[in-house]
């Protein structure tokens, strides 16, 4: 295991541990508060779609089509599964004369913690972590200069399949709009964990992660949530 992988895993696991400790402390701030707010564990489910990724794919060389399923526990904890299709069609640029095409699914699994003082508020402030995975091939194309004969020769090659693992730390906000409709956005910091034996610089785009070397990202989600009304238990 490389030093970078060990450090990334340590940071990711430390963040999750801090979230769980903070959540436990928030739930145990006093016997009276717990008595006032004794509710069912399961509060509902929500499905969402990331509009930002779709718009990015329409106006740039890459983007993704992503949906998510989120479970609400106690209005505080939100286990989440995210899945999508990452797509890129990078035309050969002027400098390198190299382009790339990628289309592959990806998955993320994680949990968010609602940091709002009133966890039942219609607005939520979330921090969380994700583990992401994808497996894909890249089709590279471009032009090779021929020094001896002069001129250029076009080429196209498909790389071997690459398995890529990463972690994400996120900060998010979502708000009630009307009925089951909510809107939310998230800001994410991504860290590579591991990849199969390919050159680190051979990947231009990683589905679900983004452009190689760019650790920052975000989403803008339209959310449909079905939940339970607050009802104290005996």
Residue pairs with C-beta under 8 A, 6 or more apart in sequence:
4 192
5 193
5 194
8 167
8 191
8 192
8 193
9 167
9 193
11 167
11 191
12 129
12 131
12 167
12 169
12 191
12 193
15 129
15 169
16 111
16 129
19 111
19 113
19 127
19 128
19 129
22 113
22 115
23 76
23 77
23 113
26 76
26 119
27 34
27 74
27 76
28 34
37 120
37 232
38 232
38 233
39 74
39 75
39 230
39 231
39 232
39 233
40 228
40 231
40 233
41 73
41 74
42 71
42 72
42 73
42 228
43 72
43 73
43 74
43 75
43 227
43 228
44 71
44 72
44 225
44 226
44 227
44 228
45 69
45 70
45 71
45 72
45 225
45 226
45 227
46 69
46 70
46 72
46 182
46 223
46 224
46 225
46 226
46 227
47 67
47 68
47 69
47 70
47 223
47 224
48 67
48 68
48 70
48 184
48 221
48 222
48 223
48 224
49 66
49 67
49 68
49 221
49 222
50 64
50 65
50 66
50 67
50 68
50 84
50 219
50 220
50 221
51 220
51 221
51 222
52 185
52 218
52 219
52 220
53 63
53 64
53 65
53 66
53 84
53 219
54 63
54 64
54 65
55 63
56 62
56 63
56 64
57 63
57 64
57 65
57 87
61 88
61 89
61 90
61 91
61 205
62 86
62 87
62 88
62 89
62 90
62 102
62 205
62 210
62 211
63 86
63 87
63 88
64 84
64 85
64 86
64 87
64 106
64 207
64 208
65 84
65 85
65 87
66 82
66 83
66 84
66 85
66 208
66 219
67 82
67 83
67 84
68 80
68 81
68 82
68 83
68 221
69 80
69 81
70 78
70 79
70 80
70 81
70 112
70 223
71 78
71 79
71 80
72 78
72 225
72 227
73 79
74 119
75 114
75 119
75 120
76 113
76 114
76 119
77 111
77 112
77 113
77 114
78 111
78 112
78 113
78 114
78 126
78 128
79 110
79 111
80 108
80 109
80 110
80 111
80 112
80 128
80 130
81 107
81 108
81 109
82 107
82 108
82 109
82 110
82 130
83 105
83 106
83 107
83 108
84 105
84 106
84 207
84 208
85 103
85 104
85 105
85 106
85 207
86 102
86 103
86 104
86 105
86 106
86 134
86 136
86 205
86 206
86 207
86 208
86 209
87 102
87 103
87 207
88 100
88 101
88 102
88 103
88 204
88 205
89 99
89 101
90 99
90 100
90 101
90 204
90 205
91 99
92 98
92 99
92 141
92 142
92 143
93 99
96 142
97 142
97 143
98 140
98 141
98 142
99 140
99 141
99 142
100 138
100 139
100 140
100 141
100 204
100 205
101 138
101 139
101 141
102 136
102 137
102 138
102 139
102 204
102 205
102 207
103 136
103 207
104 134
104 135
104 136
104 137
104 207
105 134
105 207
106 132
106 133
106 134
106 207
106 208
106 209
107 132
107 133
107 134
107 208
108 130
108 131
108 132
108 133
108 168
108 208
109 130
109 131
110 128
110 129
110 130
110 131
110 168
111 128
111 129
112 126
112 127
112 128
112 170
112 172
113 126
113 127
113 128
114 124
114 125
114 126
115 125
115 126
115 127
116 123
116 124
116 125
120 230
122 175
122 176
123 173
123 174
123 175
123 176
124 172
124 173
124 174
124 175
124 184
125 172
125 173
126 170
126 171
126 172
126 173
126 174
126 186
127 169
127 170
127 171
127 172
128 169
128 170
128 172
129 167
129 168
129 169
129 170
130 167
130 168
130 170
130 188
131 165
131 166
131 167
131 168
132 165
132 166
132 167
132 168
132 190
132 208
132 209
133 163
133 164
133 165
133 166
134 163
134 164
134 206
134 207
134 208
134 209
135 161
135 162
135 163
135 164
136 161
136 162
136 164
136 206
136 207
137 158
137 159
137 160
137 161
137 162
138 158
138 159
138 162
138 202
138 203
138 204
138 205
139 156
139 157
139 158
139 159
140 156
140 157
140 158
140 159
141 154
141 155
141 156
141 157
142 154
142 155
143 152
143 153
143 154
143 155
144 152
144 153
144 154
144 155
145 151
145 152
146 152
146 153
159 198
159 202
160 196
160 198
161 196
162 195
162 196
162 198
162 203
163 195
163 196
164 192
164 194
164 195
164 196
164 203
164 206
164 209
165 192
165 193
165 194
165 195
166 190
166 191
166 192
166 193
166 206
166 209
167 190
167 191
167 193
168 188
168 189
168 190
168 191
169 188
169 189
169 191
170 186
170 187
170 188
170 189
171 186
171 187
172 184
172 185
172 186
172 187
173 184
173 185
173 186
174 182
174 183
174 184
174 185
174 221
174 223
175 182
175 183
175 184
176 182
177 183
180 224
180 225
180 226
181 222
181 223
181 224
182 223
182 224
182 225
183 220
183 221
183 222
183 223
184 220
184 221
184 223
185 218
185 219
185 220
185 221
186 218
186 219
186 221
187 216
187 217
187 218
188 216
188 217
188 218
188 219
189 215
189 216
190 209
190 210
190 215
190 216
190 217
191 215
192 209
195 203
201 212
203 212
204 211
204 212
205 211
205 212
206 212
210 217
